[in-house]
Amino acid sequence: MEERRPQGVTPGIDYIAIEDSREFQHLRRTQRRFVLPLVTAGLVWYIVYVLLASWATGFMSTPVIGNVNWAVIIGLAQIVTTFAITMWYVSFANRKLDPEATRIRVEIETEMGAAQ
């Protein structure tokens, strides 16, 4: 009887050992140290917008330029902030995370090739 594996799982790789490795833990820690503050700041920024829209309606409806009020400006700033955070993360991942992940992958592939 043939052993059934989930699709994409390579036989012979000890994924638990890889996950427990010092290198992989460092990669995860690096990613979390970057992402968690950004996610927290983004959520706080969004909650501030919702709270202002709910309880500071006078301020939010104050016209700034013509019919454009603070609600529109802050709402657009939300969109710009989201794109900025995304671009910042992509840049960070390209510089810090991807090279380390590639190094770990190459090391695993090299070990697998030597084991066969």
C-alpha positions in Angstrom: 0.0 0.0 0.0 1.4 3.4 -1.0 1.8 6.0 1.7 -0.4 9.1 1.2 1.1 12.5 1.9 -0.5 16.0 1.7 0.2 17.7 -1.6 3.5 19.7 -1.5 5.1 17.8 1.4 8.5 16.4 0.5 9.3 13.0 1.9 12.3 12.8 4.2 12.2 16.4 5.4 11.8 16.8 9.1 9.6 20.0 9.2 9.4 20.0 13.0 13.2 20.0 13.3 13.4 22.8 10.8 10.8 24.8 12.6 12.7 24.2 15.9 16.0 25.2 14.4 17.8 28.3 15.6 18.0 29.8 12.1 14.3 29.4 11.5 13.4 30.7 14.9 15.6 33.8 14.2 13.8 34.3 10.9 10.4 34.1 12.6 11.5 36.5 15.4 12.8 39.0 12.8 9.6 38.9 10.9 7.5 39.3 14.1 9.6 42.2 15.4 8.8 44.1 12.2 5.2 43.1 11.6 3.7 43.3 15.1 4.4 47.0 15.7 3.2 47.9 12.2 0.0 45.9 12.6 -0.6 47.5 16.0 0.0 51.0 14.7 -2.2 50.3 11.7 -5.0 49.1 13.9 -4.7 52.0 16.3 -4.8 54.4 13.3 -7.9 52.7 12.0 -9.7 52.7 15.4 -8.9 56.4 15.8 -10.6 57.0 12.5 -13.7 55.0 13.5 -13.9 56.7 16.9 -13.5 60.1 15.3 -16.2 59.3 12.8 -18.5 58.1 15.6 -17.9 60.7 18.3 -16.3 63.7 16.7 -18.8 64.2 13.9 -18.5 68.0 14.1 -14.8 67.8 13.5 -15.0 65.2 10.8 -17.7 67.1 8.9 -15.7 70.4 9.0 -14.9 71.4 5.4 -11.2 71.8 4.6 -11.2 72.5 0.9 -14.6 73.1 -0.8 -16.8 70.0 0.0 -13.8 68.0 1.1 -14.0 67.5 4.9 -11.7 65.9 7.5 -13.5 62.5 7.2 -12.6 62.3 3.5 -9.0 63.4 4.1 -8.4 61.0 7.0 -10.2 58.2 5.1 -7.8 58.7 2.1 -4.9 58.8 4.5 -6.0 55.4 5.7 -5.6 54.1 2.2 -2.3 55.7 1.7 -1.1 54.4 5.0 -2.1 50.9 4.0 -0.1 51.1 0.8 2.9 52.6 2.6 2.9 49.8 5.2 2.7 47.2 2.5 5.5 48.7 0.5 7.6 49.0 3.6 7.0 45.3 4.5 7.8 44.2 0.9 11.1 46.1 1.0 11.9 44.7 4.5 11.1 41.1 3.3 13.2 41.5 0.2 16.2 42.8 2.2 16.0 40.8 5.4 13.6 37.8 5.3 13.9 36.4 1.8 17.7 36.1 1.8 17.6 34.2 5.1 14.7 32.0 4.0 16.5 31.2 0.8 19.6 30.3 2.8 17.6 28.0 5.0 15.9 26.4 1.9 19.2 25.8 0.1 20.7 24.3 3.3 17.7 21.9 3.5 17.9 21.0 -0.2 21.7 20.4 0.1 21.2 18.1 3.1 18.4 16.3 1.2 20.7 15.9 -1.9 23.5 14.5 0.3 21.1 12.1 2.0 19.9 10.6 -1.3 
